[in-house]
Amino acid sequence: MARGGGPLSPPSISSRVPSSSSSSSSARPHVHAAASSPGLNNNSGSNNNSGRNAPPPPPSHPRSRSLSTSTSAFASKDASAPLSGPTGPRVCVLGGGFGGLYTALKLEALAWPAGSRPRVTLIDKGERFVFKPLLYELISGTASAEEVAPTFSRLLAPYRTSFVRGAVEEVVPAKGGGGAKGGSSSSSSSSSSAAAAAGGTVRLVGGNELEYDWLVLALGADTVTYGVPGVRENCLPFATFDDATRLNVALRSLEKKKSDSSSSPCVVVVVGGGYAGVELAAVVAERLKVSSPSSRVELVTAARGILDGAPAGQHAAAEAKLAAAGVVVKANAAVARVDSEGGGGEGEKDLSKKTIALARVVASSSSSESSSASSSAPAAIAADLVLWTAGVGPVGGASSPVDNASAPSLPFPRSGRGAVVVEPTLRVKGFPGVFALGDVAAAEEEEEEKEVGAGGATATKKKKKKKPLPPTAQVAFQQADYVAWNVWASINDRPLLPFRYQHLGEMMSLGAKEGAVTLPFALPEGVGSALGRLPVLGDVLSAAGVRVAEPDGVTIEGPLAGALRRASYWYRQPTGEQRVAVGAEWLAAVSGSLSGGGRRKKSE
Ligand SMILES: Cc1cc2nc3c(=O)[nH]c(=O)nc-3n(C[C@H](O)[C@H](O)[C@H](O)COP(=O)(O)OP(=O)(O)OC[C@H]3O[C@@H](n4cnc5c(N)ncnc54)[C@H](O)[C@@H]3O)c2cc1C
């Protein structure tokens, strides 16, 4: 799985679009109150950008259950500042993660011809944007909740975008087809934009409704259990801010319990050998090693080893870290069921004794157990805490009936694995007014495949094949640039751009301070090993944790990689204001540790 949001910048879409229309620097966001929506205060506890910039309550709307994005919803506190026009098209962005929030912010930054600036409403069921790659820092206590998961109300306070807190229950496109017309990748002229938009309605749980002209779907993914008995009831997932909070509570209870008693050592099992499983096992093992030294962390994977398909450098760094942290890897083992002794209330239940029944996966003859710490899978493991990272699937996809019964009903075409089918421009197939991105979308990239000649060894020609893009943050935030641009183009009747993914490398957290970063390019054959053999440089590179694994390229591991990863995530923060806030936290942490204070665990 491609990961990271590597050290390099993605191509700025503004460089590909007409300069008159796309420069983000030309459109510094105005300091506006993010708006209240009519009916909001009376319904379902929805939250808006209330707080210090909140505008006076808007007049009540005739349709009390509607959150129509009317003029009043976009009233500015600063009457002299230019408003998004009261008649601008209504863009609804569903989901405020890497896809949705970054699209909304990019829409703000684009330059809009007079009268076409849209009124953007971001809807999310949670109150926080979650920078998921940093969730591990909440477990190690090396980042605060506000760094990892700032509230939308704080993030969006200086911007025009309106935030509505609510769970999407259903999207109902207006009769007459697939939504708004306009903006075409073909040269055929299409009637311009909002006036011609068919749009539709978003229904929220609790009955509120919002009308839209253009829709952006960015609802992300849910944890998938594959219907394995007992997983939903007895395992903790690790994909949201709430999951991280719950895990912190469980670990604290475990730490307390073990320091209180002389009972048997505690066992934490992490299920899943992908990046999330490895990163979680590393951070939990590192934490327990200090707080509860006799405890044991085991990682169970149905694959033949950890990080199947990852670059060699990432693999080697992860194996070394897990071995050093004492994590036992059990490969070729699928979880068949998870039983619990039960009892206890919320929280205590997480820590009641579990039994994990394992089924051995019969591996192909070429497979081997790759970790030095791995062992044959036993039939069952007894554990205090079971953490599930073994799967994710698009919201509302095939796994929803089992894993998320309250997933929204979306009338859009789905791929085999349940992701929303999109065209290369990220427009939903058959719905010209709807765009989808991130984990919920089935976007693809073209990959060149070497065709081997009849004689065997020689590659004669290359053919192109399509492969699905991975569900990663770096895909989602790159797509956000394109979706914002394509909404702009649709509204202004300009050609749409096909999405081009640029791989930015791989990054992984390995405990509180360490990591592994694989750069997004390979060195010419032989150069890496030659560098490593140079007398002084070779030693310097090795001391800095730089490892060159041909043909996968350069991987940096250890504390330097950990620092690079954090710096890169600082750069990727959604707004300038958030970058300043995170930078200030870091400075405080560094000066605290220099003066011997250490970091306070604000996340707990
Ligand atoms: C622990 C962890 C670590 C990760 N680390 C990395 C990494 O290092 N690098 C990397 O590239 N990727 C990483 N990923 C993957 C990455 O976070 C996702 O691919 C990315 O967040 C996808 O962006 P998105 O906008 O599609 O979805 P999300 O960021 O998940 O956002 C979806 C939003 O939709 C909201 N939502 C969902 N359903 C509803 C509903 N019914 N109504 C209203 N709102 C709803 C959610 O609350 C959420 O805010 C990690 C993921 C996890 C879980």
The ligand as an SDF file (V2000), in Angstrom:
LIG
                    3D

 53 58  0  0  0  0  0  0  0  0999 V2000
   -4.3690    4.7060   11.6370 C   0  0  0  0  0  0  0  0  0  0  0  0
   -4.2320    5.1250   10.1960 C   0  0  0  0  0  0  0  0  0  0  0  0
   -3.0130    5.5490    9.7150 C   0  0  0  0  0  0  0  0  0  0  0  0
   -2.8760    5.9330    8.3890 C   0  0  0  0  0  0  0  0  0  0  0  0
   -1.6600    6.3480    7.9470 N   0  0  0  0  0  0  0  0  0  0  0  0
   -1.5200    6.7610    6.6690 C   0  0  0  0  0  0  0  0  0  0  0  0
   -0.2700    7.2270    6.1990 C   0  0  0  0  0  0  0  0  0  0  0  0
    0.7270    7.2480    6.9150 O   0  0  0  0  0  0  0  0  0  0  0  0
   -0.2100    7.6650    4.9210 N   0  0  0  0  0  0  0  0  0  0  0  0
   -1.2920    7.6480    4.0860 C   0  0  0  0  0  0  0  0  0  0  0  0
   -1.1700    8.0800    2.9270 O   0  0  0  0  0  0  0  0  0  0  0  0
   -2.4810    7.1890    4.5030 N   0  0  0  0  0  0  0  0  0  0  0  0
   -2.6290    6.7490    5.7630 C   0  0  0  0  0  0  0  0  0  0  0  0
   -3.8400    6.2840    6.1960 N   0  0  0  0  0  0  0  0  0  0  0  0
   -4.9800    6.2510    5.2600 C   0  0  0  0  0  0  0  0  0  0  0  0
   -5.5990    7.6390    5.1450 C   0  0  0  0  0  0  0  0  0  0  0  0
   -5.8150    8.2020    6.4050 O   0  0  0  0  0  0  0  0  0  0  0  0
   -6.8930    7.5890    4.3590 C   0  0  0  0  0  0  0  0  0  0  0  0
   -6.6400    6.9810    3.1200 O   0  0  0  0  0  0  0  0  0  0  0  0
   -7.4400    8.9830    4.1520 C   0  0  0  0  0  0  0  0  0  0  0  0
   -7.8330    9.5250    5.3870 O   0  0  0  0  0  0  0  0  0  0  0  0
   -8.6150    8.9630    3.1750 C   0  0  0  0  0  0  0  0  0  0  0  0
   -9.1830   10.2370    3.0920 O   0  0  0  0  0  0  0  0  0  0  0  0
  -10.7620   10.3800    2.8850 P   0  0  0  0  0  0  0  0  0  0  0  0
  -11.0560   11.8230    2.8160 O   0  0  0  0  0  0  0  0  0  0  0  0
  -11.2130    9.5080    1.7820 O   0  0  0  0  0  0  0  0  0  0  0  0
  -11.3760    9.7460    4.1920 O   0  0  0  0  0  0  0  0  0  0  0  0
  -11.2400   10.2390    5.7010 P   0  0  0  0  0  0  0  0  0  0  0  0
  -10.0180   11.0230    5.8940 O   0  0  0  0  0  0  0  0  0  0  0  0
  -11.4500    9.0250    6.5220 O   0  0  0  0  0  0  0  0  0  0  0  0
  -12.4840   11.2050    5.8750 O   0  0  0  0  0  0  0  0  0  0  0  0
  -13.8060   10.7560    5.7590 C   0  0  0  0  0  0  0  0  0  0  0  0
  -14.6860   11.6650    6.5850 C   0  0  0  0  0  0  0  0  0  0  0  0
  -16.0520   11.3380    6.3160 O   0  0  0  0  0  0  0  0  0  0  0  0
  -16.7750   11.3800    7.5380 C   0  0  0  0  0  0  0  0  0  0  0  0
  -17.9470   10.5080    7.4050 N   0  0  0  0  0  0  0  0  0  0  0  0
  -17.9810    9.1770    7.2200 C   0  0  0  0  0  0  0  0  0  0  0  0
  -19.2570    8.7560    7.1270 N   0  0  0  0  0  0  0  0  0  0  0  0
  -20.0360    9.8430    7.2660 C   0  0  0  0  0  0  0  0  0  0  0  0
  -21.4390   10.0610    7.2520 C   0  0  0  0  0  0  0  0  0  0  0  0
  -22.3130    9.0660    7.0800 N   0  0  0  0  0  0  0  0  0  0  0  0
  -21.8910   11.3180    7.4090 N   0  0  0  0  0  0  0  0  0  0  0  0
  -21.0310   12.3530    7.5850 C   0  0  0  0  0  0  0  0  0  0  0  0
  -19.6940   12.2090    7.6060 N   0  0  0  0  0  0  0  0  0  0  0  0
  -19.2040   10.9650    7.4430 C   0  0  0  0  0  0  0  0  0  0  0  0
  -15.7840   10.8920    8.5820 C   0  0  0  0  0  0  0  0  0  0  0  0
  -16.1390   11.3630    9.8710 O   0  0  0  0  0  0  0  0  0  0  0  0
  -14.4710   11.4980    8.0790 C   0  0  0  0  0  0  0  0  0  0  0  0
  -14.2090   12.7520    8.6700 O   0  0  0  0  0  0  0  0  0  0  0  0
   -4.0000    5.8950    7.5290 C   0  0  0  0  0  0  0  0  0  0  0  0
   -5.2330    5.4740    8.0040 C   0  0  0  0  0  0  0  0  0  0  0  0
   -5.3520    5.0950    9.3250 C   0  0  0  0  0  0  0  0  0  0  0  0
   -6.6930    4.6430    9.8430 C   0  0  0  0  0  0  0  0  0  0  0  0
  1  2  1  0
  2  3  1  0
  2 52  2  0
  3  4  2  0
  4  5  1  0
  4 50  1  0
  5  6  2  0
  6  7  1  0
  6 13  1  0
  7  8  2  0
  7  9  1  0
  9 10  1  0
 10 11  2  0
 10 12  1  0
 12 13  2  0
 13 14  1  0
 14 15  1  0
 14 50  1  0
 15 16  1  0
 16 17  1  0
 16 18  1  0
 18 19  1  0
 18 20  1  0
 20 21  1  0
 20 22  1  0
 22 23  1  0
 23 24  1  0
 24 25  2  0
 24 26  1  0
 24 27  1  0
 27 28  1  0
 28 29  2  0
 28 30  1  0
 28 31  1  0
 31 32  1  0
 32 33  1  0
 33 34  1  0
 33 48  1  0
 34 35  1  0
 35 36  1  0
 35 46  1  0
 36 37  1  0
 36 45  1  0
 37 38  2  0
 38 39  1  0
 39 40  1  0
 39 45  2  0
 40 41  1  0
 40 42  2  0
 42 43  1  0
 43 44  2  0
 44 45  1  0
 46 47  1  0
 46 48  1  0
 48 49  1  0
 50 51  2  0
 51 52  1  0
 52 53  1  0
M  END
$$$$
